[in-house]
Amino acid sequence: MRNLVNWDDDRLVGTDADGEDRAVEAALRPKDLGEFVGQERVREQLDLVLKAARARGATADHVLLSGAPGLGKTTLSMIIAAEMGAPIRITSGPAIQHAGDLAAILSSLTEGEVLFLDEIHRMSRPAEEMLYMAMEDFRVDVIVGKGPGATAIPLELPPFTLVGATTRAGLLPPPLRDRFGFTGHMEFYAPAELERVVHRSARLLDVEIEGEGAAEIAGRSRGTPRIANRLLRRVRDYAQVKGDGVITQRTAAQALEVYEVDARGLDRLDRAVLTALLKLFGGGPVGLSTLAVAVGEERETVEEVAEPFLVREGLLARTPRGRIATPAAWEHMGMTPPQQAGPGGGGAGQQGLFGE
């Protein structure tokens, strides 16, 4: 069986960025807030924060960006640095395992520099506690020695801007969350916004695309610009090999059928979960472990990789009795729900109640 990380890396509609994604994203990233597509509320609020800081000649407040992967948190951090005319230092929470790791980074910052800390909720607790003082007072206490002879040496830091990014804002402790001057939550993109993203990326990639073709790609991108750009590149490949290089609605639909991404953005894993739930268990309820065995995947893969999008699309529901399919799932898969055995449901789905 594939593990969780490998599955999301392999998926065309996965939200994690691989090496190719990072290289292309670097070329496609907007350079200022005016170029940034979508997230209108966050963009407007952040623009006010940055303009006010520049007018005062001060360092911008610390910024916390939360939301699902692929929505533009890293891009916004780079825009913040560009708008403030400051360099940016990029690291991540898992890379900071000790307070000394954080102290080394903080002590090397220059005045006004932007420190982007991705997945900030995964930082170690000692480093997190050191960050409290650094964010508030721009100083850290470096402990030298051990035991009774240990000495705390205060180290003054130049003013800097911390931009924290997280996909799990609820895991951040309140003392850390309260030290951010601005918090922005990134929402999933509407299809019209993703069409603008696709058109912009197509221009930068020198790809000819029609409006209907962009709409077809946007509609299958699961509300995520990273996925939209990835699908655009695969459709471009198909158009160059199988067509005349122009992306039309027909070309986009044919290409994404080859890559097994359907009209709602579901891929093979998503449809396998729904098919098992509908055909084997009559729509549920069924336990997660039982459903994972039926699909032939790890429990974590089904729960963390497939389910979030299926729940958000209203195709699957999590209940105390297990997973159940919604009427929209039956309709999307072209199947007819079975007759219920009684007021409590019954039927094939009952066998999944012991799967947890």
GUNU-30041 format. One line per field, with one value per residue: residue number from 1; residue in three letters; x, y, z of N, C-alpha, C in turn. Coordinates in steps of 0.05 Angstrom, whole numbers, padded with zeros to 5 digits. Example, Ala and Ser with C-alpha at 12.3 -4.5 7.8 and 13.67 -1.06 7.14 Angstrom:
2
k (1  2)
r (ALA  SER)
n_x (00264  00257)
n_y (-00114  -00045)
n_z (00156  00142)
ca_x (00246  00273)
ca_y (-00090  -00021)
ca_z (00156  00143)
c_x (00264  00258)
c_y (-00066  00001)
c_z (00156  00157)
This chain:
356
k (1  2  3  4  5  6  7  8  9  10  11  12  13  14  15  16  17  18  19  20  21  22  23  24  25  26  27  28  29  30  31  32  33  34  35  36  37  38  39  40  41  42  43  44  45  46  47  48  49  50  51  52  53  54  55  56  57  58  59  60  61  62  63  64  65  66  67  68  69  70  71  72  73  74  75  76  77  78  79  80  81  82  83  84  85  86  87  88  89  90  91  92  93  94  95  96  97  98  99  100  101  102  103  104  105  106  107  108  109  110  111  112  113  114  115  116  117  118  119  120  121  122  123  124  125  126  127  128  129  130  131  132  133  134  135  136  137  138  139  140  141  142  143  144  145  146  147  148  149  150  151  152  153  154  155  156  157  158  159  160  161  162  163  164  165  166  167  168  169  170  171  172  173  174  175  176  177  178  179  180  181  182  183  184  185  186  187  188  189  190  191  192  193  194  195  196  197  198  199  200  201  202  203  204  205  206  207  208  209  210  211  212  213  214  215  216  217  218  219  220  221  222  223  224  225  226  227  228  229  230  231  232  233  234  235  236  237  238  239  240  241  242  243  244  245  246  247  248  249  250  251  252  253  254  255  256  257  258  259  260  261  262  263  264  265  266  267  268  269  270  271  272  273  274  275  276  277  278  279  280  281  282  283  284  285  286  287  288  289  290  291  292  293  294  295  296  297  298  299  300  301  302  303  304  305  306  307  308  309  310  311  312  313  314  315  316  317  318  319  320  321  322  323  324  325  326  327  328  329  330  331  332  333  334  335  336  337  338  339  340  341  342  343  344  345  346  347  348  349  350  351  352  353  354  355  356)
r (MET  ARG  ASN  LEU  VAL  ASN  TRP  ASP  ASP  ASP  ARG  LEU  VAL  GLY  THR  ASP  ALA  ASP  GLY  GLU  ASP  ARG  ALA  VAL  GLU  ALA  ALA  LEU  ARG  PRO  LYS  ASP  LEU  GLY  GLU  PHE  VAL  GLY  GLN  GLU  ARG  VAL  ARG  GLU  GLN  LEU  ASP  LEU  VAL  LEU  LYS  ALA  ALA  ARG  ALA  ARG  GLY  ALA  THR  ALA  ASP  HIS  VAL  LEU  LEU  SER  GLY  ALA  PRO  GLY  LEU  GLY  LYS  THR  THR  LEU  SER  MET  ILE  ILE  ALA  ALA  GLU  MET  GLY  ALA  PRO  ILE  ARG  ILE  THR  SER  GLY  PRO  ALA  ILE  GLN  HIS  ALA  GLY  ASP  LEU  ALA  ALA  ILE  LEU  SER  SER  LEU  THR  GLU  GLY  GLU  VAL  LEU  PHE  LEU  ASP  GLU  ILE  HIS  ARG  MET  SER  ARG  PRO  ALA  GLU  GLU  MET  LEU  TYR  MET  ALA  MET  GLU  ASP  PHE  ARG  VAL  ASP  VAL  ILE  VAL  GLY  LYS  GLY  PRO  GLY  ALA  THR  ALA  ILE  PRO  LEU  GLU  LEU  PRO  PRO  PHE  THR  LEU  VAL  GLY  ALA  THR  THR  ARG  ALA  GLY  LEU  LEU  PRO  PRO  PRO  LEU  ARG  ASP  ARG  PHE  GLY  PHE  THR  GLY  HIS  MET  GLU  PHE  TYR  ALA  PRO  ALA  GLU  LEU  GLU  ARG  VAL  VAL  HIS  ARG  SER  ALA  ARG  LEU  LEU  ASP  VAL  GLU  ILE  GLU  GLY  GLU  GLY  ALA  ALA  GLU  ILE  ALA  GLY  ARG  SER  ARG  GLY  THR  PRO  ARG  ILE  ALA  ASN  ARG  LEU  LEU  ARG  ARG  VAL  ARG  ASP  TYR  ALA  GLN  VAL  LYS  GLY  ASP  GLY  VAL  ILE  THR  GLN  ARG  THR  ALA  ALA  GLN  ALA  LEU  GLU  VAL  TYR  GLU  VAL  ASP  ALA  ARG  GLY  LEU  ASP  ARG  LEU  ASP  ARG  ALA  VAL  LEU  THR  ALA  LEU  LEU  LYS  LEU  PHE  GLY  GLY  GLY  PRO  VAL  GLY  LEU  SER  THR  LEU  ALA  VAL  ALA  VAL  GLY  GLU  GLU  ARG  GLU  THR  VAL  GLU  GLU  VAL  ALA  GLU  PRO  PHE  LEU  VAL  ARG  GLU  GLY  LEU  LEU  ALA  ARG  THR  PRO  ARG  GLY  ARG  ILE  ALA  THR  PRO  ALA  ALA  TRP  GLU  HIS  MET  GLY  MET  THR  PRO  PRO  GLN  GLN  ALA  GLY  PRO  GLY  GLY  GLY  GLY  ALA  GLY  GLN  GLN  GLY  LEU  PHE  GLY  GLU)
n_x (00017  00008  00039  00015  00042  00067  00023  -00003  00036  00039  -00009  -00046  -00081  -00064  -00046  00004  00069  00113  00181  00179  00133  00149  00189  00161  00122  00154  00166  00116  00095  00061  00088  00073  00019  -00020  -00018  -00034  -00081  -00148  -00171  -00192  -00209  -00168  -00125  -00138  -00139  -00086  -00058  -00070  -00044  00010  00019  00010  00052  00096  00088  00097  00149  00165  00176  00136  00077  00075  00052  00002  -00017  -00067  -00095  -00114  -00065  -00031  -00058  -00033  -00001  00055  00069  00045  00076  00125  00110  00098  00150  00172  00139  00153  00205  00245  00292  00280  00275  00269  00241  00218  00171  00179  00234  00257  00277  00300  00311  00359  00366  00328  00347  00395  00377  00347  00385  00416  00386  00372  00357  00288  00280  00243  00218  00198  00159  00140  00087  00081  00057  00081  00128  00178  00165  00202  00228  00184  00169  00213  00205  00162  00182  00218  00184  00154  00188  00234  00281  00321  00336  00394  00414  00471  00512  00497  00452  00460  00498  00484  00475  00436  00440  00422  00401  00397  00353  00346  00290  00241  00199  00155  00127  00080  00057  00004  -00031  -00063  -00092  -00118  -00084  -00046  -00019  -00054  -00021  00019  -00011  -00036  00005  00011  00003  -00031  -00079  -00095  -00142  -00140  -00182  -00215  -00213  -00260  -00290  -00288  -00246  -00204  -00203  -00180  -00130  -00112  -00111  -00073  -00027  -00022  -00008  00043  00069  00069  00027  -00027  -00093  -00163  -00224  -00263  -00232  -00199  -00239  -00256  -00211  -00206  -00254  -00242  -00204  -00208  -00213  -00163  -00105  -00053  -00064  -00093  -00053  -00020  -00054  -00061  -00009  -00006  -00049  -00030  00013  -00015  -00044  -00002  00019  -00024  -00056  -00062  -00034  -00064  -00106  -00168  -00238  -00254  -00204  -00182  -00218  -00212  -00158  -00157  -00189  -00156  -00119  -00149  -00181  -00241  -00302  -00314  -00267  -00251  -00206  -00175  -00169  -00207  -00255  -00252  -00260  -00313  -00339  -00331  -00358  -00410  -00424  -00407  -00424  -00474  -00479  -00469  -00480  -00409  -00350  -00286  -00238  -00256  -00274  -00225  -00197  -00229  -00218  -00166  -00125  -00085  -00112  -00101  -00091  -00140  -00169  -00140  -00124  -00164  -00216  -00224  -00234  -00278  -00316  -00320  -00342  -00392  -00403  -00393  -00404  -00384  -00403  -00425  -00435  -00406  -00379  -00419  -00452  -00475  -00536  -00517  -00470  -00488  -00514  -00472  -00439  -00471  -00508  -00562  -00592  -00603  -00666  -00686  -00683  -00714  -00736  -00687  -00649  -00608  -00595  -00540  -00503  -00499  -00461  -00414  -00410  -00377  -00327  -00292)
n_y (-00024  00046  00099  00156  00205  00194  00184  00234  00263  00238  00249  00282  00321  00333  00373  00384  00411  00391  00383  00402  00433  00473  00498  00518  00549  00590  00619  00636  00665  00723  00790  00833  00861  00880  00847  00799  00749  00739  00725  00773  00802  00791  00811  00866  00882  00870  00904  00954  00949  00945  00992  01031  01019  01031  01086  01104  01092  01046  00978  00926  00898  00833  00777  00730  00676  00634  00572  00524  00482  00508  00556  00605  00625  00626  00656  00706  00719  00730  00774  00810  00821  00843  00889  00917  00928  00895  00842  00770  00714  00645  00591  00532  00504  00448  00445  00471  00447  00455  00505  00531  00528  00564  00611  00618  00632  00679  00713  00726  00758  00817  00888  00901  00856  00802  00745  00684  00634  00573  00525  00535  00516  00468  00474  00463  00460  00487  00523  00552  00579  00612  00644  00677  00720  00741  00761  00799  00832  00837  00809  00756  00705  00672  00611  00592  00539  00487  00462  00483  00521  00547  00602  00658  00695  00757  00774  00824  00838  00861  00900  00861  00827  00776  00726  00680  00617  00571  00509  00490  00525  00521  00491  00525  00554  00599  00643  00650  00659  00707  00744  00761  00815  00819  00776  00733  00695  00647  00633  00582  00585  00616  00591  00631  00663  00627  00619  00667  00661  00617  00639  00680  00649  00619  00658  00672  00624  00621  00597  00584  00595  00584  00617  00580  00535  00550  00556  00503  00478  00507  00493  00441  00445  00444  00489  00511  00547  00524  00472  00485  00508  00464  00428  00458  00455  00400  00395  00429  00398  00355  00382  00398  00350  00319  00354  00419  00452  00492  00506  00485  00479  00426  00401  00407  00378  00327  00317  00318  00276  00234  00238  00223  00259  00282  00318  00347  00351  00305  00251  00187  00162  00189  00174  00119  00114  00133  00097  00047  00059  00067  00021  -00025  -00018  00004  00059  00070  00077  00068  00044  00079  00049  00001  00020  00038  -00010  -00034  -00001  -00010  00020  00057  00074  00127  00151  00152  00183  00232  00248  00238  00246  00302  00336  00310  00315  00371  00380  00362  00308  00267  00248  00255  00218  00201  00146  00129  00135  00165  00166  00222  00246  00274  00248  00198  00216  00240  00197  00169  00131  00095  00104  00051  00023  00041  00000  00010  00058  00067  00060  00011  -00047  -00059  -00024  -00030  -00066  -00040  -00016  -00034  -00023  00015)
n_z (00000  -00012  00024  00063  00049  00000  -00032  -00038  -00062  -00112  -00136  -00186  -00172  -00122  -00065  -00045  -00061  -00110  -00136  -00189  -00188  -00151  -00180  -00225  -00200  -00179  -00224  -00240  -00199  -00175  -00168  -00138  -00097  -00132  -00176  -00155  -00155  -00133  -00064  -00043  00004  00042  00014  00009  00063  00078  00045  00067  00117  00102  00073  00113  00148  00115  00109  00161  00164  00189  00211  00185  00218  00250  00212  00204  00164  00146  00121  00069  00035  -00023  -00035  -00036  00006  00013  -00032  -00018  00026  00001  -00030  00011  00030  -00017  -00023  00021  00010  00029  00047  00046  00088  00087  00120  00157  00203  00219  00210  00252  00307  00356  00406  00398  00343  00324  00349  00322  00271  00281  00303  00259  00227  00189  00198  00189  00158  00129  00158  00138  00161  00149  00160  00215  00260  00271  00297  00347  00419  00456  00420  00403  00450  00456  00412  00427  00459  00422  00382  00408  00440  00412  00426  00451  00499  00506  00529  00563  00580  00629  00679  00748  00737  00691  00647  00627  00570  00547  00482  00437  00383  00315  00291  00259  00211  00222  00183  00189  00168  00164  00159  00197  00237  00285  00317  00336  00394  00438  00461  00422  00375  00389  00385  00334  00291  00247  00220  00169  00134  00085  00033  -00007  -00079  -00124  -00184  -00226  -00209  -00211  -00266  -00283  -00260  -00290  -00342  -00336  -00322  -00368  -00405  -00386  -00392  -00446  -00475  -00517  -00504  -00501  -00477  -00460  -00453  -00410  -00371  -00366  -00344  -00296  -00270  -00254  -00215  -00160  -00130  -00121  -00135  -00144  -00161  -00207  -00239  -00246  -00273  -00319  -00342  -00355  -00390  -00430  -00448  -00471  -00511  -00544  -00562  -00581  -00608  -00638  -00606  -00584  -00530  -00522  -00501  -00512  -00519  -00468  -00436  -00458  -00447  -00390  -00380  -00396  -00355  -00313  -00283  -00263  -00280  -00234  -00208  -00182  -00171  -00186  -00134  -00103  -00130  -00123  -00068  -00063  -00097  -00070  -00022  -00041  -00073  -00044  00008  00007  00011  00063  00136  00145  00176  00181  00179  00155  00106  00085  00079  00040  -00003  -00009  00013  00061  00125  00141  00092  00066  00103  00108  00057  00016  00039  00059  00013  -00010  00031  00032  -00018  -00010  -00019  00015  00082  00150  00205  00273  00270  00227  00159  00109  00046  00008  -00024  -00068  -00081  -00100  -00146  -00174  -00186  -00219  -00201  -00169  -00107  -00059  -00034  00030  00089  00133  00184  00209  00170  00152  00111  00065  00086  00141  00156  00160  00209  00248  00234  00253)
ca_x (00000  00023  00034  00001  00058  00071  -00002  -00009  00057  00034  -00035  -00046  -00097  -00053  -00040  00032  00085  00138  00203  00170  00114  00163  00204  00142  00110  00173  00164  00089  00086  00059  00109  00061  -00009  -00036  -00018  -00044  -00109  -00164  -00167  -00197  -00210  -00142  -00108  -00144  -00130  -00057  -00049  -00071  -00024  00036  00021  00013  00079  00115  00084  00110  00178  00169  00174  00108  00069  00077  00029  -00005  -00033  -00077  -00111  -00105  -00041  -00034  -00075  -00017  00011  00083  00069  00039  00099  00145  00099  00102  00178  00176  00125  00168  00232  00262  00299  00263  00288  00248  00246  00193  00169  00193  00263  00266  00272  00312  00312  00384  00361  00314  00365  00415  00364  00339  00408  00428  00368  00378  00334  00266  00279  00219  00224  00175  00160  00119  00078  00091  00046  00097  00153  00181  00155  00223  00232  00160  00170  00233  00193  00144  00198  00229  00163  00143  00208  00257  00304  00320  00355  00409  00424  00498  00518  00475  00449  00461  00517  00474  00471  00420  00452  00403  00411  00379  00348  00336  00262  00237  00171  00151  00103  00076  00037  -00005  -00055  -00079  -00091  -00127  -00062  -00028  -00026  -00063  00000  00032  -00030  -00042  00027  00010  -00013  -00051  -00085  -00111  -00149  -00141  -00206  -00213  -00219  -00283  -00282  -00281  -00219  -00185  -00200  -00161  -00104  -00104  -00105  -00047  -00006  -00019  00008  00071  00080  00068  00008  -00051  -00116  -00189  -00238  -00276  -00212  -00192  -00261  -00256  -00189  -00213  -00275  -00232  -00180  -00213  -00211  -00135  -00088  -00031  -00075  -00100  -00028  -00010  -00071  -00054  00015  -00012  -00066  -00012  00027  -00034  -00050  00021  00024  -00048  -00070  -00046  -00021  -00084  -00123  -00197  -00253  -00253  -00177  -00178  -00234  -00200  -00133  -00161  -00200  -00133  -00106  -00169  -00192  -00267  -00313  -00315  -00240  -00245  -00187  -00180  -00172  -00233  -00277  -00250  -00273  -00342  -00349  -00333  -00379  -00437  -00429  -00402  -00437  -00500  -00479  -00461  -00454  -00387  -00327  -00264  -00220  -00269  -00274  -00198  -00191  -00243  -00205  -00138  -00106  -00082  -00133  -00093  -00093  -00168  -00179  -00126  -00120  -00188  -00240  -00229  -00247  -00305  -00334  -00324  -00359  -00418  -00406  -00390  -00407  -00374  -00423  -00416  -00438  -00389  -00381  -00443  -00453  -00498  -00550  -00500  -00451  -00502  -00519  -00446  -00428  -00490  -00520  -00588  -00590  -00622  -00688  -00679  -00698  -00731  -00729  -00659  -00631  -00606  -00583  -00512  -00486  -00497  -00438  -00391  -00411  -00356  -00301  -00274)
ca_y (00000  00071  00114  00181  00225  00187  00186  00262  00272  00226  00257  00307  00341  00336  00401  00388  00420  00376  00399  00415  00454  00496  00513  00533  00570  00612  00635  00646  00681  00752  00804  00852  00856  00886  00823  00776  00743  00727  00732  00802  00814  00790  00829  00893  00887  00870  00928  00976  00945  00950  01021  01045  01014  01046  01114  01109  01085  01025  00950  00917  00880  00805  00769  00701  00668  00606  00562  00499  00484  00516  00579  00629  00636  00632  00679  00731  00726  00743  00800  00828  00829  00861  00914  00932  00932  00881  00814  00750  00689  00625  00566  00518  00495  00422  00448  00483  00427  00464  00534  00541  00531  00590  00633  00623  00646  00705  00730  00734  00775  00846  00905  00901  00831  00785  00716  00668  00608  00556  00505  00545  00500  00443  00481  00451  00477  00506  00544  00568  00597  00633  00662  00696  00743  00753  00775  00821  00851  00835  00799  00728  00697  00649  00597  00581  00521  00470  00458  00507  00541  00558  00631  00669  00719  00770  00781  00843  00832  00883  00896  00844  00819  00747  00717  00652  00603  00546  00496  00481  00548  00513  00479  00546  00562  00627  00663  00655  00671  00735  00762  00770  00840  00815  00748  00730  00667  00643  00617  00569  00604  00612  00584  00654  00672  00608  00625  00689  00649  00601  00657  00693  00629  00612  00679  00670  00599  00624  00577  00596  00582  00597  00621  00555  00517  00559  00549  00474  00472  00519  00477  00416  00451  00440  00515  00515  00556  00506  00451  00497  00511  00437  00417  00473  00444  00374  00399  00439  00375  00340  00398  00399  00324  00308  00375  00440  00469  00510  00493  00490  00464  00398  00391  00406  00356  00301  00314  00312  00248  00217  00240  00213  00280  00285  00346  00360  00350  00280  00234  00158  00155  00199  00157  00093  00116  00135  00072  00028  00067  00063  -00006  -00046  -00012  00016  00087  00073  00085  00049  00053  00088  00026  -00017  00033  00039  -00037  -00038  00015  -00020  00041  00061  00090  00155  00161  00158  00204  00258  00256  00237  00255  00331  00347  00297  00328  00399  00380  00351  00281  00247  00260  00240  00217  00183  00118  00122  00151  00160  00181  00240  00243  00285  00227  00179  00229  00244  00171  00158  00107  00099  00094  00029  00028  00038  -00022  00020  00085  00070  00054  -00017  -00054  -00067  -00005  -00036  -00083  -00023  -00002  -00045  -00020  00034)
ca_z (00000  -00012  00048  00059  00035  -00028  -00047  -00045  -00081  -00138  -00147  -00203  -00157  -00095  -00058  -00039  -00083  -00115  -00147  -00214  -00180  -00139  -00201  -00242  -00184  -00177  -00249  -00244  -00176  -00178  -00154  -00119  -00091  -00155  -00194  -00141  -00162  -00112  -00036  -00043  00031  00054  -00002  00015  00090  00079  00031  00086  00137  00090  00066  00138  00158  00099  00115  00186  00163  00209  00203  00185  00239  00244  00197  00204  00142  00149  00099  00057  00018  -00051  -00039  -00041  00030  00007  -00051  -00004  00042  -00017  -00037  00034  00030  -00040  -00018  00042  00001  00049  00040  00059  00097  00087  00134  00163  00231  00224  00209  00277  00327  00381  00410  00386  00314  00320  00358  00301  00249  00290  00308  00234  00212  00187  00205  00170  00142  00132  00163  00131  00176  00139  00178  00241  00282  00275  00310  00374  00440  00465  00400  00404  00473  00450  00392  00440  00467  00398  00367  00424  00451  00394  00440  00460  00520  00499  00552  00560  00601  00638  00707  00765  00726  00666  00647  00605  00559  00530  00455  00424  00355  00300  00284  00235  00207  00220  00169  00195  00151  00176  00149  00220  00255  00312  00333  00347  00422  00439  00465  00396  00357  00397  00380  00306  00288  00227  00214  00145  00128  00056  00024  -00033  -00100  -00141  -00212  -00241  -00201  -00222  -00295  -00285  -00254  -00313  -00365  -00329  -00324  -00397  -00418  -00377  -00404  -00475  -00484  -00527  -00491  -00505  -00453  -00452  -00443  -00383  -00353  -00362  -00325  -00271  -00258  -00243  -00200  -00132  -00116  -00113  -00157  -00149  -00177  -00233  -00255  -00253  -00294  -00343  -00354  -00366  -00414  -00450  -00460  -00488  -00535  -00562  -00574  -00594  -00623  -00652  -00586  -00573  -00509  -00525  -00481  -00520  -00514  -00439  -00426  -00467  -00433  -00362  -00379  -00396  -00329  -00294  -00266  -00274  -00283  -00208  -00197  -00168  -00185  -00182  -00106  -00094  -00141  -00111  -00042  -00067  -00108  -00048  -00004  -00053  -00083  -00025  00033  00003  00018  00091  00147  00146  00191  00165  00174  00136  00080  00075  00070  00015  -00024  -00012  00021  00089  00137  00141  00065  00061  00120  00105  00029  00000  00052  00061  -00011  -00013  00050  00024  -00041  -00003  -00030  00036  00109  00173  00226  00295  00262  00205  00135  00093  00021  00006  -00050  -00090  -00088  -00117  -00171  -00188  -00195  -00237  -00188  -00156  -00080  -00053  -00016  00058  00101  00154  00193  00217  00148  00147  00086  00065  00100  00169  00161  00164  00235  00266  00220  00266)
c_x (00018  00018  00022  00016  00061  00046  -00007  00012  00050  00009  -00033  -00061  -00087  -00045  -00011  00048  00110  00159  00194  00151  00129  00178  00185  00129  00128  00171  00137  00080  00084  00079  00098  00031  -00028  -00039  -00032  -00074  -00123  -00158  -00171  -00196  -00182  -00123  -00112  -00134  -00100  -00045  -00049  -00049  00004  00040  00024  00041  00100  00112  00097  00140  00185  00168  00145  00103  00073  00051  00026  -00024  -00041  -00094  -00099  -00080  -00049  -00051  -00060  -00005  00040  00086  00064  00062  00121  00136  00102  00131  00183  00163  00140  00197  00252  00270  00280  00279  00265  00257  00218  00194  00183  00223  00274  00259  00282  00311  00337  00381  00348  00332  00385  00403  00358  00363  00422  00410  00378  00353  00313  00263  00253  00227  00198  00178  00136  00112  00088  00080  00062  00124  00154  00173  00177  00227  00208  00160  00191  00222  00175  00159  00209  00209  00155  00164  00233  00283  00300  00341  00368  00421  00451  00503  00493  00475  00450  00479  00508  00469  00455  00432  00431  00415  00390  00377  00339  00306  00259  00207  00170  00125  00100  00054  00030  -00029  -00073  -00078  -00100  -00106  -00043  -00037  -00034  -00041  00015  00014  -00035  -00019  00029  -00008  -00035  -00054  -00103  -00117  -00154  -00164  -00200  -00224  -00245  -00274  -00274  -00253  -00198  -00182  -00180  -00133  -00094  -00096  -00077  -00024  -00001  -00003  00037  00085  00080  00050  -00017  -00075  -00141  -00204  -00251  -00256  -00203  -00214  -00262  -00234  -00196  -00234  -00266  -00209  -00185  -00209  -00183  -00118  -00065  -00040  -00082  -00075  -00017  -00027  -00066  -00030  00010  -00030  -00049  00003  00010  -00039  -00026  00025  00000  -00062  -00052  -00033  -00040  -00102  -00151  -00212  -00252  -00225  -00173  -00193  -00222  -00174  -00138  -00175  -00177  -00120  -00125  -00178  -00219  -00277  -00314  -00287  -00233  -00225  -00193  -00185  -00200  -00256  -00276  -00264  -00303  -00353  -00352  -00355  -00407  -00443  -00427  -00419  -00463  -00502  -00473  -00485  -00434  -00364  -00303  -00245  -00230  -00268  -00246  -00189  -00204  -00230  -00177  -00117  -00105  -00105  -00127  -00096  -00121  -00177  -00166  -00124  -00146  -00212  -00244  -00243  -00275  -00325  -00340  -00343  -00387  -00424  -00405  -00393  -00396  -00394  -00412  -00417  -00419  -00392  -00406  -00441  -00478  -00512  -00533  -00480  -00464  -00506  -00493  -00436  -00448  -00504  -00545  -00586  -00610  -00644  -00679  -00696  -00717  -00723  -00700  -00640  -00630  -00592  -00554  -00494  -00481  -00471  -00413  -00390  -00389  -00329  -00282  -00255)
c_y (00025  00085  00141  00202  00219  00190  00215  00273  00262  00237  00282  00329  00343  00365  00405  00395  00403  00394  00414  00438  00478  00512  00530  00555  00594  00631  00648  00664  00710  00766  00825  00846  00861  00863  00799  00772  00730  00737  00762  00814  00814  00810  00858  00900  00888  00894  00952  00973  00953  00980  01038  01043  01030  01076  01122  01105  01063  00997  00942  00898  00851  00795  00738  00695  00639  00598  00537  00503  00493  00540  00605  00641  00643  00655  00705  00739  00740  00771  00820  00838  00849  00888  00931  00937  00918  00853  00795  00725  00668  00600  00553  00508  00468  00424  00460  00464  00436  00494  00546  00545  00558  00613  00639  00638  00675  00724  00739  00751  00804  00862  00906  00876  00816  00756  00701  00640  00592  00534  00511  00529  00475  00450  00469  00471  00496  00529  00563  00588  00619  00653  00683  00722  00757  00770  00800  00842  00852  00830  00770  00724  00671  00636  00585  00564  00505  00469  00484  00529  00554  00588  00640  00695  00732  00779  00799  00836  00858  00879  00880  00838  00789  00742  00687  00641  00577  00535  00487  00503  00540  00500  00500  00553  00592  00648  00669  00669  00701  00754  00771  00794  00837  00786  00747  00701  00665  00624  00603  00588  00596  00605  00608  00665  00653  00611  00647  00679  00633  00618  00670  00673  00621  00633  00677  00645  00599  00601  00591  00580  00598  00599  00596  00535  00524  00552  00520  00466  00483  00503  00451  00420  00452  00466  00523  00523  00537  00483  00461  00499  00484  00425  00432  00461  00417  00376  00411  00417  00360  00355  00399  00372  00314  00329  00395  00459  00489  00495  00503  00475  00434  00386  00388  00382  00329  00296  00305  00285  00228  00215  00232  00235  00287  00314  00361  00360  00325  00264  00204  00151  00164  00181  00129  00092  00117  00109  00050  00034  00062  00034  -00027  -00042  00003  00045  00092  00073  00062  00061  00060  00065  00007  -00006  00034  00011  -00043  -00024  00004  00001  00042  00078  00120  00167  00169  00183  00232  00267  00258  00251  00286  00343  00335  00309  00356  00401  00370  00324  00260  00262  00242  00241  00200  00154  00110  00141  00144  00177  00199  00235  00253  00265  00206  00191  00232  00218  00157  00132  00115  00088  00072  00038  00023  00016  -00013  00047  00089  00065  00025  -00023  -00060  -00049  -00013  -00052  -00066  -00011  -00011  -00041  -00001  00019)
c_z (00000  00015  00042  00042  00006  -00045  -00056  -00064  -00109  -00151  -00163  -00189  -00128  -00090  -00050  -00064  -00086  -00127  -00171  -00207  -00169  -00160  -00218  -00226  -00181  -00201  -00252  -00221  -00183  -00160  -00135  -00116  -00114  -00174  -00181  -00146  -00139  -00085  -00032  -00015  00044  00040  00006  00043  00092  00066  00051  00107  00126  00084  00091  00149  00142  00105  00141  00186  00183  00196  00204  00209  00230  00232  00199  00182  00146  00125  00087  00040  -00010  -00056  -00041  -00016  00026  -00011  -00036  00014  00026  -00026  -00014  00035  00007  -00035  00002  00034  00019  00038  00055  00065  00100  00102  00142  00192  00236  00223  00235  00300  00355  00382  00397  00356  00308  00327  00336  00278  00257  00293  00282  00217  00211  00193  00182  00154  00148  00136  00158  00144  00168  00159  00207  00264  00288  00287  00338  00396  00451  00446  00400  00427  00469  00430  00404  00446  00442  00383  00382  00431  00433  00410  00447  00482  00511  00524  00546  00585  00609  00668  00723  00753  00700  00668  00623  00596  00540  00504  00442  00394  00340  00294  00258  00234  00204  00204  00174  00177  00164  00161  00172  00241  00283  00329  00344  00375  00422  00444  00439  00377  00363  00391  00351  00304  00267  00221  00190  00140  00098  00049  -00002  -00055  -00114  -00169  -00229  -00235  -00212  -00252  -00299  -00280  -00278  -00337  -00360  -00333  -00353  -00412  -00411  -00388  -00434  -00487  -00493  -00516  -00496  -00478  -00442  -00441  -00415  -00363  -00347  -00342  -00297  -00256  -00246  -00224  -00170  -00116  -00108  -00136  -00164  -00167  -00205  -00251  -00263  -00275  -00321  -00357  -00367  -00391  -00437  -00464  -00480  -00514  -00554  -00576  -00591  -00611  -00636  -00632  -00573  -00553  -00513  -00503  -00487  -00513  -00484  -00427  -00434  -00451  -00404  -00359  -00380  -00369  -00306  -00273  -00278  -00273  -00256  -00195  -00182  -00185  -00178  -00153  -00096  -00104  -00129  -00083  -00045  -00078  -00087  -00029  -00015  -00060  -00061  00001  00031  00011  00047  00110  00148  00160  00172  00159  00153  00108  00068  00065  00043  -00008  -00029  -00006  00051  00100  00136  00113  00059  00077  00114  00076  00014  00013  00053  00037  -00015  00006  00041  00000  -00035  -00014  -00008  00063  00130  00195  00249  00288  00240  00182  00120  00068  00021  -00021  -00073  -00099  -00107  -00145  -00188  -00200  -00213  -00227  -00174  -00128  -00075  -00035  00012  00071  00122  00162  00199  00194  00143  00121  00088  00082  00129  00175  00167  00192  00253  00254  00234  00285)
